[in-house]
Amino acid sequence: QSVRYHTSQRNSKKTTARKASKQSKYRKETTIVIMSTEEQTTIQDQIFAGGCNCGAIRFEYKYGKDSQPVFNMFCHCQMCRRYNGASGVHLLAVPRPAFTITKGQELLKTYQKSPKSHRSFCPTCGVGITQGPVEGPFIATYPTNYDVCATQFPLQDKEQAAVILQVFQPMVHTNMENSFIPKIYSGGLVRFKDFPGAYGGSNMVYTNDDCTECIPLEE
């Protein structure tokens, strides 16, 4: 099912005009979609393949009605940033049974930061393949490592390009409280302080570019 968050309608009388103005766009009757399964049904039973830079590791994600993404986000936690040497990491979590290593399984290396979390990567070129919980219903992959690009499809194949965008396009920012440079992620997507409530977070979102002011969202 879709995970949706509706903005709160409560507005304290003590809130200053300046703060109320900044929060107004979050307090309107809008719906923030984390992952909409209703909209992920244009094409069923499609395989998205990908791999590392050197080609030693290859994988497939079998996308279908019963194997749609669990979440799609930019994560800014310190562990993700250090794993990938980036200021923010785009993660696409898919159902574990739908993801398969098709080449180089015996070569794959794993680094385990904690008993509950790990990262797999190619030992030759260093490219990350997966990360996330050691056990669980999903596994996080990196959309940039798939062999797809919406802008590379012929103009007549707009349907396929649209499917790629709706599967791989990030929905939100998470763990912005740990962001390296908050301002460069100030446009477009909702920025959660940690995680959405449905994923065990505080459900707080930042309302300013510097990520110093936040308000709660209600499911």
N, C-alpha and C positions, 0 to 999 in steps of 0.2 A: 504494500500500500504506500501511497505518497506520504511523505513527512512534511507537514506544512506548519508554518508559524504565523499567527495573526498578531498584529501589533496591539498593544494595550490601549484602551480608551481613557484610562485614568489620567488626570492631570492635576497635580497638587497646586493649590492656590499660592503656595510659597515659592513655586518655581519662577525664576526670573524670566523676563521677557526674552532675554538673549538665549538662555538655555532652552526655553520653550520653542523658540524659532528653530534652533538646531535640531530639536527632537521631533518637529512637526512631521517630517517626512516618514518617520517611523511610527507615528501615532495615527496615521490615516488608515482607512479601511483597505489595506493592501495585504496581499498574501505572498510570503517568501517561500519559494519552493526549494527544498533541499534536494529532493530527487523525486520526480514525478513518474510513476510507473505507467499512468494512463497515457502519457505522451511518448513513451518509449516502445510503441508497438507498431511503428510504420512498416518495418521489415523484420520478419522473424527468422530464427535459425540461421544466423549469419556468423561467419567465423572471422575474427579480427586477429591477424598474425603480427608478430613483432620479434625483436631480438636485440642483442647487444651490438656494439660497433664492429667487432671483428668477425661476427657471424658464428662464433662457436656455440652460442646459446640461442635457441629459437623457442618461441612459445605461441600458444593460441588461446584466445578467449572466445568461447562459444556463446554468443549473444542470442537470446531468444526470450520468449514470453515468460519462461520460468527461470531465467538466468540473467535478469537485468541488474545493472549496477546497484550496489548497496548504498554507496555514497560517492560523491565527486567533488573534490574540494582542493583548495590551496592550504597546506598546513605550514604553520610558522613556529612550531615547537623546536626547541634547541636540538633534540635528537634528529629530527627530520633534516634540519638545516645542516647539521654536521655530517650526517650520512651522505648527503648529496652535494655538499659544498655550494649551497645556494641560499639566497635570502628568503626564499619561499619554495615549497615543493608541491607540485600538482600530483595528487593521488586519485586514482580510480580504483575503488574497492569492488571486487566482483565475487560472486559466490565461488567458494573453493572448488566444488566439483566441475565448474565451468572453465577452469583455468588448467592448462596442461603444458608442461615442458616437452616440446616435440624433438628437441635436439640438444645434446650436451648435458643431460641430467647428471651424468657421472662427473662432469667438470665443475658443476655449480658449487660455489663456496658460500658458507653461511657465517655471519658474525652475529653473536647473540649479546646484546647490550644488557639484557635482564632476563630472568627466567621466563618471562611472559612475552617478550618481544624479540624479533630477529630481523635481519636483512640478508637477502641472498644477492649474489653478484657474480659476474664473470671474472675469473682470476687472471685472464689475459689482458683485457682492455679496461677492467674495473667498473664497467657499467652495471648499475643496479637493476635487478630483475623484479624482485618483490620485497615487501617489508610488511610488518604488522604482527599481530598475535601469533604465537607458535601454534596454538590450537584455536579453532573457532570456525564459524560458518562462512567467513570471507577471507580474502587475501588482497592486499593493496598492491596495485601495479602502477607503473609510470606511463601515462598517456603518450608522452613524447617518445617512447620506445616502440610504439606500434607503427606498422607500415601504412599509415593513413595520413592524408592531408586533404581537408575539404576543398582547398583552393586549387588542387591539382586535377580535379575531375573535370571532364568536358562540360561545356555549358548545358548540353542536352541531358546530362546526368545530375540534374539538380536534386532529385529525390535522394540519390545516394549521398550526395554532399550534405543534405539536411540531416540524414540519419547519423552521419559521422559527427556532426556538430551536436546533436542532442544526446549522443552517447558519451562523447568525450569532453564536452564543454564544462568547465568547473561551475559550481553553483554558489559556493560561499568561501569565505576565508575563515580558518579556525586557528585558535591559539595566538591571536593577535597580541595578547599581553606579552608574548615572547618575541614579537616581530623585530627584525634587525633594523629596518628602516620603514616605519609605518606609513609615511607619507606617499611612498611610491605605490602603495596599494590602496589609495584613498578613493578610487572611482569604481562605480558599477556594482560590484558584489557586496553583499552584507558581510560585515566583519565581526565574527563572534570573539568575545574575550577569551574563551576556552573552547567549549564544544556546545552544540545545540542540546537542549534538555533531553531530547530523545536518545542521545548518545552518552548520557551521564554527565553533561556539562551544566554550567550555571544558567545557560540560556540568555546571557547578557551580551548585548551588541554595542559596539562603539559608535558614537554619533559625530565625532569630529576627526579631522585628518591626523591629529597627533596621537589619537587613541588614549585620551586622558579622561574622557567622559563617556559613560555607558548607561544604558537603560535595559530593563528586562523585556523580553518578548513573551507573549502568552501563547500556548498551543491552542 
